[in-house]
Amino acid sequence: MRDVTGSRPARGRGERLGCVMMMGLDPSPRAAGGGGFAFVGRRRESGLLRGALQHPPAVVLIEGEAGVGKSRLVSEVTVDLVGQGGRVLYGSCHPLREPFPYGPVIDALRQAGPYLPPAPEMSPLAGVLAPLLPELTDHLPPAPADVQETGAERYQLVRAVRAVLEACGTAILVIEDLHWVDEATRELLLLLARDLPPHLGLVLTYRQEELPPRAPVLGAAYRRPPGTSGAEIHLAPLTESDIHALTAAAMGPRATHALGRILFERSAGLPLVVEEDLITLSEQGHRGYLSVEVVDPVTRLDQAVVPRGLREAVTTRVRGLAAPAVAVVEAAAVLAVPTAEPVLTQVAGLDPEQGMEALMEVLGAAVLRESQPMQYGFRHALAQQAAYQTIPGPRRRRLHEQAIAALRTVDSPPLVQIAHHFRALGDQEGWLTQAEAAAAQALGLGDQGTAAALLHAILAEPGLDEDVRTRVALALSRTATYSVEYTASVAVLQRILADPQLPTATRGEIRVGLGLILTSQAGDPAGIRELENAIEELGEQRPETAAHAMSHIALFATFRGQPAAEALAWIERAERTVQASPDEAARATVHADKIAVLTQLGHPEVWELIDRLPREGRDLAVLRQTARALYNAADAALDLGHDDRVGALLEQSQELAHRTGAPHLDAICRVLRQELAWYEGAWGDLEAAYASLFDQIQDIQMLEIEGSLVLGALAEARGQWSQALKRYTTARDAGDYAVWSADAAAGIGRVRLAQGEPEAAWAISAPATDNLRHNGPWLRASAVVPVAVEAALATGRPESATELTREFERATEGHDAPAAIAHLHLCLGLLLRDDDPARARDHFDRARATFQGIGRPYPAAQAAEHAARTLIPTTPHRAAQDLTEIDEIYRQLGATFDAARCRRTLRDLGEARPSVGRRGYGGQLSPREQEVAGLLATGATNRDIAHALFLSPRTAEHHVASVLKKLGVTSRQAVRDALTTNNP
């Protein structure tokens, strides 16, 4: 850990004044960041790091092998930034860290006190950290009510950490040695990197060779969000000239080229090894300046008979210590982590007085350092490993035994370390006992990452007892289901299920977790097969879990458009299975799924069931099911046309998601809010909102598909047909959910009709409606039906149009589905449009009124346009009046293509407004040019503009050229910025 000024604490060698003075090192504060040695060969890397951190938010990844100088680079740059008023918080990962939630990040936050406002000014979210950061009592609000479930605790901690970092203002968070990070901390850092506080720089260092092959350092693919600066820096070994410069800075004229060459060859360019050799040279001289000594340094290295590498350098330095000091070094090497003096002394086999004197000698020789107050260890992992390898086997065994005895005597024995020593002894029984206890301790503390690593290691042991295997596998599966990155969870659960020795019922319970993740987060129907297999495996041994699987199958069947009777049969079976269970959470799960199924089917009594859902209580599992039921109800309500209910349902669901720790649910609520904004006609910020969601939320299929559907509809309304078709096709191909497929087909069909290609519209919409016929979700995917009816009529298939409409009408009977009713009136109006315009107009008016009642201005305007067009043959003046009003609605919405279509009809009727392209605007954009500029700003091509505004290609090209000239830009990409500047 480092102090808040940004420079490292003394590494030990700074305490040895003789070492610094003999080497002729610069003792100034500028040099102190690197322990006295010059900083060489890193100009480019320093510039990259400094440049990124000077423009927060920023994420910088620094990769390089052990000893290459990652920490030194960070130290040098952050020291400079601290001198300019920056604030730096440091944490580091350790291979034997004891359980503590987000330990490296919490260590860093302990340094934040001077930068935080008083507790009343802090976000209430930060109170979750109060029990973990007693040092910040004056700066953190009170902790909230206890959160009993691990998932909730983890999610609240993530939000709290971000709140504290944001309160620090302009700051840099450095987490070192990320190759040793636990999964929970890795996940926190991934989420943080995707949504940084605006003034935070995040720096992560790691060794690529310590990661699994092709594994991303953050556990999932990461790309910086827009507006986030950063860099990925690979630190290569220093060159021979760099090594000579380092040596010359330390030794002055005694740094010959021959010495630089031998140091380079021995170190392979690793500055850490060079520094060790330079210290070794100083120790082989007398306790004065090297310049007093006449012996050539190259000769000294040769006389030291030190082979290449660090192990021999460390051995040479330890060799001059007294026997008790060597014992302390060996004890520290076996303990492997910074340790208190009494434990070091006991493991070394010394009495307290001997231990103190030996420790003083070791510190004086810079072999160990005080890395934390009253905690002593090696300066770096390489030195510890080198010292450990020099200890003879029998001596190592005795030291590990003494370490176990010593660690068991301390308050709160470090179970992870004790387990490590049992394993080093080859004691499998002792290792398994301690590892399982350590995993339980980690889970109790909310440290999922440490627990998962231990549980994986236990399952890898051969000949594991069946009870232990069952217990450990279940514990590991429960940690997996809380992962934000569902792909990692799937991989964990599949590895567990691959174990042929798992008991059948245990396998079933774990398989349910896999099925839920595959269906809920990945949208993969393979999850249903997993759930069906799990039900058979569970049998009657675990009815609550089996009932959960049954009700989820019912829900998924409804989502996928399976027959309603099938879904209802699964729900009824689930209710029977769990009816006698004392498990309230299990009953709540089935009830939540039942509400979701009934909502999708448009059952009129479902709203009363929703109103009776519990919103308060201490059982977080029950409240989480309420949150899920509320979201599913909101999703179905939006499809059915109960838009007025959606906002409140989402608000309640998100509040419970925050309270109970359900990040996935919070994310999909945010996605659904954007679809609601589309229907409400709030289009201004949709593209930016989706861009932000795409950057912040990963691996949620719903976002990709719903975003493509909404952005496709937005492009369609603007007349950008190629872009619209691309978006709709993406949505159609991304998943097989019946509602998504039907909505994508509706969009493609509408574009094809607008392009004058009714056969293509029929070819895409007819199969979609056939799917609805056979699979049932008419009410949630009703927008495709009027598209298919219009395409059938335009291609000479009136019988098909009539049959489809009648079947749709029967499907809506007795259901509370306003959107489907509005679409039905559109179908009826289309059927009557040519033969009975008056009755057709009545149906179009009823569709308009229904859409208005729902709160959807765009389809309401389109229905009104249909009604107005029925008046053209008989009362064109009244039709023109209506179309003029509709044109204005389209303009306000931003539906450029629809507005242009109305104006073209008005021109045909002789009722159009004065030409928008008349001369006299000088350097200002004419109204027509403003329309063209608006389309250009959204990425429209000349062809898109011509289609959207009913212009010839040449006229569109002329308008584009005029817009570019008047705005003073030379590219289409600059139009958006120019419009923003001119119209702030």
N, C-alpha and C positions, 0 to 999 in steps of 0.2 A: 504493500500500500504506500501511497505517496501523500505528502502534505499538500495543502491547498495552494501553495505557491507554484506548484508545477515541477519542482525539482525533486529528485529522488532523496530519500533519507540516506544517511551515510551507509555505504556498502561495506564498510569495514576498512577498506584500504585507505579511505580518507582519514580514518582514525589513526592510521600508522603514519605519523608525520615523517618518520625515517624513510618510508617507501616513497612518498611523494617527493621529498627533497632529494633523495638519491637519484631519482629518475629525472630530475630537473623539470618536473611538471609545472604547468601554469597553475598556481593556487588561487586564481581569481574566481569570483562567483560564476563567470561565464563558463569556466571549465568544469565547475562543480557538477553540472548536470550529467556529465559523463564520468564521474569518478576521478577526474584529473587528467585523462587522456584526451588528446586532440580529436576533434570530430572531422573526419576526412571522407572524401569520395562520395558524398551524398547530396551534391548540389541539386541535381534534377529531382530526386525524390523529396528533398526538403521543400523545393518550390511547389511541387504538386500538393503536398500535405498542407503547406501554409496557404496556398491559394484557395484550396477547398474550404479550410476552416475559417478563412476570412470572409466567406460568403455563405453563411448558414441560411437555411438548414443544409447540412452536409453529412454524407456518409463516406468514410474512407476505410478501405480494407487493406491491410498491410500484411503481406505474406512473405515468409522466408524461413530458412532452416534455423535450427538452434544456434545461437552465438553469432548470427549475422548482423545484429545491431538494430532489431526492430524497436526495442524499448528505448535505445539511445536516440534513434531518429525522432520518436514521439517526444522524448524528454527535451531535446534541443529545440524543436519547433514550439512546443507548448510553453517552454520557459520564455521564449521571445513574445508569445501572445499574452502571457501573464503580465509581462512588463508593459504591455499596451492596454492593460485593464481587463484581460480575459479571465475567465474562471475555469478551473480544470478539476474534474473529479476522476479519481482513478479506482479501478477494481481489477482483480485478476482471478483467473481460474486455476484450480489446483487439482491434481489427479486423485488426491485423497481428502478432498474437502468433506468435512462433516456436514450432515444434513442441515440445511437452512434455506428457506425459500429464496430463490433468486440471489444467492449469497454474494456473487461478485458485484452485482448491481447495488445491493443493499450496502456492501462495504463502501462503494463509491458515494452513495447518498449520505453516509455518515459524515462526510466532509462538507455537506451543503449548508450547514447551519448559518455561517456568516452571510449567505446569499439569500436567505429566505425571509419573507415578511413575518410578522407575528401571526399566531394561529388564527385569530379571527379573520384575517385577510386571505387565508389560504382556501383553496377549493375544498369542500367537504369530502371529496373523493380521497384526498390525501390522508384522511384519518385512518384508513385501512392500514397504513404503515406505522401507526403509532406504537403498537406492541413490538414491532421489529426494530424501531429506531428510538429507543428511550433517550438517546443523546439529543434528539430534536423535539423534546416535549414542548418547549416554548413556541415551536413553529408549526406543529401539526394539530389539527382539530381532533376532537375526541374520536376514538375508534367507534365505528357503527356497531349495530347489534351483531352478535356472533353469527358468523357464516359457517354452517356446519358441514357443508359438502365441499369436497376438494375443488370441483370445477368452479363453483361460485367464488371460492377464495382466490383461486388463480386469476380469474377474470377481473375481480375487483383490485387485486394487487397490480395487475398490468395497468389499469386505468389510474391507480394511485401513483405509480412510479412516473407515469407521463405527467401527471399534474405537478408533482414535486419538481421534475426537471424543467417544466415550463415556468414554474415560479422562480427558478434560478436566474432567469433572464438569459443574457448572452453567456453561454457556457459550452464546455467541451467535456463529453463523457468518454473516457478511455477504458476499454475492457481488454486486457491482455491475455494471451495464451488461450484463445477461443477453441483450440483443438481439444482442450480438456473441459469444455463447458458441458453442463448437464442439459437435458432436453428442455426443461422448463425455462431455464435462463435463455437458451437459444431461441425458444419460441417468443419470449418477451422481447429479445433484441430484434427479431424479425418483424414483429408487430410495430415496435418502436421505429425501426428503419423505414417502414412503409408509411408511417404517419408521425414524422418528427415534430416536436415543438418548433416554432418558427425560428428560434434563435439558438438552436442546439447543433453542435457538431458531434458526430458519433464516430469514434475511431476504434477499430477492432483489429487486433494483431493475432496471427495464427501461423502454424506450420502445416503446409499442405500435406506433407508426407505422413503426418499423424492422423489425417482424416481417412475414412474408408475410400476406396477407389471411386472416382467421379462424384463424390459426395459434395454438395455445396456447403460452404462453411456455415451458412445460416440454416441448414437443414432443408431448404427449399430454394428454388430458383428466385433470385432477387434482382430487380431492376429499380433504379432510383426513380421515384415519382417525378413528374414535371415540377420544376421549380426547386428541386433538390440538387445541390452541387455535390461533387465528390470525386473520388479517384480509387482505382485499384492498383496498388503499388506492389511490385515484386522486388524484393531486396536480393540482389545477387552478391556473391562474395566480392570483397575488395580486390582491386588489381594490385600488381606488384608495386607500381608507382604509388598507389594509395598507402600500401603498407610502409613504404619507405618514408612517405610524408608523416605518417603516424609515429614512426620510430624517431625521425629527426626532431619532431616536436617534443618528444619525451627525453631524448638523449643529446640533442644538439650535435656538435661536431663529431662525437663518437659514433653516430649513426652512419656507418659506412654502407656502401651499396652491397657489400658482401653480407653484412648483417641483415639488411633488408631482404636480400635474396633468401637467406636461410630461414628467416621468420616467415616469409611468404610460403616457402615450400613446406614448412612444418605445419602451418595453419590452414593451408588451402584457401587463403583469403578471408578466413573468419576472424574478425577483429577481436572477439572474445579470447580466442586462443593466443593471438599476438599479445594482448594485454597480460595474459597469464605468464607468457614467456618473459615479458619485460619485468614483471614482478619477480619472477624466479631469478633473473639476472641480478636484480637488486639485492635479493636475499643471499646470493652467493658472494656478494661483495661485503665489505665491512659496513658498519652502521653510520657511515658518513656519505659524502657526495661521491657519486661514481667517478667524477673527474679526478678524485684523489687516488683512485685505484688505477694501476697501470695496466692490469691484465685486459687483453682484448676481449670484448663481449662475444665475438664469434667463437674464440677459443673457449670461453666459459661455457657456451652452449654445447660445444663438442665435449668438453670435460665432464659436463653433467651427465653424459651418456643417456640423454633423454630421447627416446624414440619419438616419432611423430605423434601428434594428438594431445589431447587434454589430459588423459588419464595419467600419463607419465609426468606431466607438468604438476598436477595436483599431488602425485605421489612424492615428487621431489620436495615440494613445499612442506608436506606433512612430516617427511622423514626427519627434519630437524627439531621436531617438537618432543617434549618430555613424554614419558609413557602415559601418565594420566591425561595429558592433553590429547594424545592419540586416541585414547579410549573414548574421550568425549566426541572426537571427530567420527569415530566408528559408530558410536551410539546415534549421532545425528544422521549419519548415512543410512542406518537401518530404519530409524523413525521416519525419515523421508520428508517430513513437513516441519515447519517451524514449531519448536517445542519449548516449554518452560524449563527453567534451570533444574528444579527438583526431579523432573522426569528424566532429563538428560543424565543427571548425576546418578540416579538409581539404575538406569539401563547400563551406564558405563561401569557400574560396580564400585563406585567411590563413595566416601562419606561426604557430608555436606561441605566441609571445609576444603577437602581435596577437590571436590567438584567445582567450587567457586574459583579456586586458583587455576585449575585446568582450563575452565571456561575463559578466564581472563587471558590466559596465554593464547588460546585459540583465536579469540577476538583480536588480540594484538597482532597475531600473524595473518589476519585477514582471511583465514580459512572459513570461519563462520562470521555471521553478522547478526545484529539485532534487527530483524526484519520488521517486527512489530514490538510494541513495548513489552519487555520481559519474555519475548519469544525469539528463539535463536535457531538459525538454520543456514544452509549454504546460500551463497550469493546467486546461484543459478542452478537449474536442474542438471546441466552437464557435469558440474563439479560434484554434485551429490552422487550421480551415477558412477562417475569415475572413482570416487572414494569407496563406494559400495563394492565395486568390482575387485578392489584390492584386498578385501577382507576374506581370509580363508574360510572355506565352507563350515567347518566345525565351529569356528568363532561366530560366523553369521547365525548359525542355528541357536547358539546360546544367547546371542543378542536379541533375536526375535522372541525367544521365550521370556527373557527379562523385560522386553518391551510390553508383552502381554500383561505380565504381572504388574508393571509400573502403571500402565494405562488404566487398569481395572481399579486402582486405588484413588484416582482423581474424581472430583465431583463431576457428575454427568459423563461417565466414561465414553470416549469417542468410539462408538461401535464399528464405524467404517474402518478405522485404523486397526482396531483389534482383529476384525475379520481379515484384513490384509495380512497381518502377521501370522494368523493361523494358516492362511493359504501359502504363504512363503515357507512355512514349515512342512507343507505337504499333508497337513492334518485336515482331511476332507470333512470329517464329522464336526470338528470344531469350526471350520470355515463355514459350513452350511448353517450351523446354529447361529453363529454371530452375524452372518450375512442376512439371514432372514430377520433377525432382530433389528439389524441396522435398517433394512428396508421398511419394516413396520414403523420404526422411529421416524424415518424420512417421510413416510406417508402421513404420519400423525402431525408432522410439522408443515405439511403441504409442499414438501420438496419432491415433486413427481420425477424430476430428472434423475436424482440420485437413486431413488427407489427403483426406477425402471432399469437403470444400469445394473444394480445388484440383482434384481429379479431375473434379468436376462442371463447373468452369469450363473445363477443357481440352476436355471433350467438347462444350461449347457453341460452341467456335471453328469457324468455317466453313472448308471445304477442308482438313480434318485428314487427314494421311497415314494410310493404312490400317493400317500396322504400329503407329503411335502409338495410333490409335483402338482397336485390338484390345487392346493392352497396358493402356491406361487403363481400358477398359470392364471387363476382367477384374479389375483391381485394385479398381475401385469395387464390383463385384458381391461380392467377398470381404469388403469392409468391411460391406456391407449385411447379410450373413447373421449377423453377430454382434450385431445390435440386439436389445435386450430387447423393444421395441415392434415386433411383427412387421408391423403396418400400415405403419410407416415403411419397413421393408425391402422390402415388396411394392411400394410406390410407387417406390422407387429402381430396383428391378430392372425394373419395367414401363417406366419412362422409358428405361432403357438399351436394352431390347429393341425399343423403338419406333424406334430408329435404323436406317434401311434400309441403311446402309453397313456394318453389322457382317458380318464373315466368317461363313460358315455354322457351322463348328465352334465358333467363339467364341460365337455365338448359342446353340448347343446347350448349352455348358457353363454359360452364365449362366442359361438356362432351367431347367436342373436345380436350381439354387439356388432359383429361384422356385417350382418344383413342390414341393420339399422343405418350404419354409416354409408354403405353402398347405395341404399335407396334414398336416404334423406339428403346426403351431401353430394354424392356423385350422380344421382339420378339413374343408377344402373339397375336394370331389371334382374341382373344376376343376384342381387340382394334378396329377391323374393325366393329364389331357390334355396338360398342359405337359410332363410327364415322357415321355410317348409321343412327342410331337413332338421332344423333345430327343434321344431315342435315334436317331431318323432323321437329325437334323442332325449328330450326333456321328459316325455311321458307324463306320468302323474307325480313325479318326484318334485318338480318345481312348477306348480301351476301358475304362479304369478308371472314368471318369465315367459311361459308358453302363451298365456293370455295376451301379454304385450306383443308378442310376435304375431298372433292371430289378428289383433286389432290393427296392427300396422299393415298387414297384408290387405285388410279391407280398405284402409285409407289409400294405399298405393294402387289398388285395383280401381278405385274411383278416379284417382288422378290420371290413370292410364286409359280411362274410358271403358273399363270392363263393365259387363252388365250389372245394373244396380242390385239385382237379386243376389249376385255372387258376393258383393261387398257387404250387403246386409246380413248374409248368412255367416260370414266370418265374424262380424261384430257380435251377432247373437251368440255364436260359439264362445267368443272371448268373454262375454258377460257371464255366461253359465260357468265358465272355468274359474273365474275370479270371484264369483258371487259370495262364496263362503269365506273368502280370505280375510284375515285381520289386517292385511297390509293396505293401508289407506292410499299410499302412493300408487300401488298397482291398480287399484280400482279407479283412481284418478286418471291413470294413463289410458285405460280402456274407455273411460267416459270422454276424455279429450278426443280420442280417435272417432268415437261415435258422433260427437258434435261436428267434427270435420266432414265426415261422410254425409250426414244429414244436410249440412250447409251446402255442400256441392250438389246434392240432389234437389235443392230448392224446397226442402221440407218447411212448411209454414210455421211449425212449432219450435224450430231450432233456436229462435232468438230468445225465447223464454228460458231454454236450457243455458244459453250463453250468459244471460243476466244472472243466473244462479251460481255461476262458477265462483269459487273462493278467490278473493284477491288479497286476503290478509291471512296471517298465521305464521307459525314458526317452522312448519314442515316444508322445507324448501323444495323437496321433490314434488309435493302436491302443487306448490305455486309454479314450479317450472312447467308442469303439465297444463296449468291454467294459461300460462304465457303462450305455450304452443297452440292450445286450442284457440286462443284469441287471434294469433297470427293466421292460422288456417281459416278461421271464420272471415278475417279481413280479406284474405286472398280470394276465397269463394265469393264473398260479397261484391268485390270489385268485378269479377267475371259476370255475376248475376245482375248487376246494376243497382246494388244498394250502396252507392258511393257515399251517401251521407253517413253511413255507419263506419266506413273504413278508417278514417282519420282517428277516431276515438279508440277503435279496436287496436290499431297499430301503436298508439301512444301507450295504452295500457300494457300491451305485450312487451314493448321495449322497456318500460319501467320495471316490469317483473324480470325481464331478461337481465337487466343491469343488476337487479337486486339478488338474483339467484345464480348469476354466473353462467350465462348462455350466450357466448359471443356469436355463434353461428346464427342464432335466432335474431339477435340484434342486427346482424349484417343483412339478412334477407328482408327484415322489416324496412331497412333503408332502401333496398332495391324496390320494394313494392310502393314506397312513397313516390318514387319517380314515375311509375306507371299511373298512379293517381293524379299526379301533376299533369301528365299528358291529357288524361280524360277531362280534367278541369280547365284545360286551355291555357295552363301556365307553362308556355313553351320556351320562354326567354332564356332560362338557365339550364335547360335539359341536357344539352351537349356537354357543358362544363361539369354538370353534376355526375353524368355517367363517366366522364373521363376520370373524375376524382374517385368514383367507386371502383373503376377498373384498376386503378393504381393501388387502392387501399385493400381491396378484397380479392383474394386469390382462391382458385380451385372451388368456386361455387358455380355450378352449371347454370343455375337460375339467372345469375347476373348476365352471363354471356347471351342467353336466349332472350330474356325479357328486354335487355338493353338493345339487342339487335331488332326486336319487334318494334319497340318504341322509336328508336332512331330511324328505322326503315319507314315507319309511318310519317315521321317528321320530314324525311326526304321526299316521300310521296306527295305530301301536302305542298311541298315547294316545287314539285315538278321535276325533281332530280331522279329520274326513273332508273338510270343505271345504278346509282348508289342505293336506291330503295330496293331494287331487285337483289343486289349483293347482300344487303342486310337481311332481307327476308329469307334468302337462300341459306345464309348462315344459320338462322334460327331453325329453319326446317331440317337442316342436316345435323344439327348439334344434339338432338335428343328425339326420343320417340313418344314423349308425352302427348296424348291425343289433343289436348287443348292447344299446346304450343304448335303442333303440326297444323291444326286447323287454322289458327290465327296467321301462321306464315303463309298458308295456301290462300287465305283471304286477301292478304296484302299483295301477293304475286298476281292473283286474279284481278284485283282492282287496277294494278298497273297495266296489265295486258289489255284490259278493257279500255283504259285511257289511251293506250297506244293504238287502238283500233284493231286488236288481235283477239277477237272473241273466242276463236277456236282454242288458242293457247290458254285463255282464261278458263274455258270449260275443262280442258285437259288437266289443269291443276286443281280446280275446285271440285269437280265431280268425285274423284277418289277420296277427297277429304270428307265430303258429305256422306259417301258410302261408309267410311270408317265411323262416322257419327251414328249412322243408322244401326250398325252392328255392335258398336261398343258403348253407346249410351250417353256421352257427356254433351248432349245437344245444348243444354242450358248454359254451359260455361264456354262454349265455342260457337255461339250463334252467329257471329259476324260473317262467317263464311257462307251461310245459307243464302242471303240476298245476292251475294256475288255469284254463286252458282245459278241462281234463278235468272239473273240478268244475262249471264253468259249463255244459258240454255235458250232463252228467248232470242238472243242475238244470233244464234247459230241454227235457228229453225227447229228447236226441240221444245215446243210449248207443252207437250204432254209430260216431259220430264220435269219442266218447271212447275207444272200444276201438281204432279205427284209429290215432288219434294216439298212444296209448300204445305200441302195437306198433311203430310207425315210430320212435318215440323209443328204444325198447329196442334196435332194430337199430342205431341211430346210436351208441349207447354201447358196443357190443360191441368189445372189443379196445383200448379207450382208458382211459387213466389219468385219470379225471375223477370224484373222489369226490362232488362236489356234484351232478353230473348223476345219479349212481347213487342218491343219497339222494332226489332229486326223482322218479326213476323208481319207487322203492318207494312214494312217496306216491301216484303215479298208480295203481299196481297196487292199493294199499290202497283207494283211492276206488272203483275198479271193483268190488271185492269186498265193499265195506262193507255193502250191504244183503242180498246173497245168501249170503255166507260170512264172517261177522264174525270167525271164528277166524283164517282165512287173511289177512283184511284186517289184523287186529291184528298178525300176524307181520310183514307188510310195513311197517306203521307203526313197529313196534319196530325193524326193521332201518334204517328211515330215521332214527329217533331216534339209534340207536347210531352211524350214519355221521356224522350232524351233530355228535354229541358228539366223535367221533374227530377230526373236522375242527377243532373248537374253536368251534362256533357255538351258544351256549346258547339263543338265541331260537327258531330253527327247530327245534332239538331238543325244546324244550318244546312247541311246536305239534304236532310229530309225536307226542309222548307224549300230548298231549290227544286227538288223533285215536284213538290206541290205547285210551285210557281210556274214551272214549265207546262203543267197541264192546262194553264190558263192561256197560253200563247195563241192557240187557234181561235179562241172565242173572245177573249178580253186582253189583247196584248199590252194595253196601257197599264192595266192593273198588274199584269205579269212583270212589266218593267219596273213598276214601283217596288214590288216585292223583291225582285232581283237586285235592285239598287241597295236596299237595306241589307240583303244577304251579302252583297259584295263588301259592304263596310264591315260586317262581322268577320268575313274572311280576312280582310286587311288587318284588322286588330289582332286576330289570332296569329297571323303570319303564314296563312295558307295561300301562298302566292299563286299556285296553279289554279285553285278553285276560284280565286278572285278574278284571275285573267279569263277564265272560262265564262264567268258571269258577264264581264265587260264585253267579251266578244259577242255574246248573245244580245246584250243591250245595243251594241253597234248594229247588229243585224236587224234589230227592231227599230233602229233609228232613234234610240233613246239614250245613247251613250253620252257621257260627260265630254266636255271639250277635250281635244287631243292632248295627251300628256306629253307629247313630244314636240310641241310647238317651240319656235325659236323665242329668244328673249331672256334666257337664263344666264347668259354670259358665262362666267367661270363657276357658277353654282350648278349643282346637279339638278336636272329636271326631275319631276316626279317619276317618269319612266326610268331615268338613269338611277334614281334612288332604288327602284325595284331591282334593277340589274346589279347595282352595287351590293345590295343585300344578299342576292343570290351568289354573287362572286365570293362574298365573305364566308358563305357556308360551304364553299368548295365546288360550286356548280360549274360545269363545262359550258361552252357556247351552245352545244346541242341541248343541254338541260335548260338553259335560259330560253332558247327558241321554243322548246316544247312548253315550258311553264308559262310563258307570256304570249303564246300563240303568235310568234314572230317568224319571219323567214330567217334562215341561217345567216344570210348576208346582213340583215337588219340587226340581228343579235350581235354579230361581230362588230358592226359599227358602234353600237351602244357600249360594248365592252371597251373598245379603243377610246371612246370619249370619256368613259368613267376613269380609266387609268390616267389619261392626260389631265383631267380636271383635279384628280386627287394627288397628282404629282408623284405617282409611283410607277414602277416599271414591271412589277410582277403581280400576279393575282394574289399571292400569299400576303402581300403587303396591304391589300385592300382592307382587311379586317382591322388592322392597326390604324390605318388612316381614318376609317370611319369612327373608331373609338376616340381618336384624337380630336376630330372635328365635332363630335357629338358626345362629350364627356358625360 
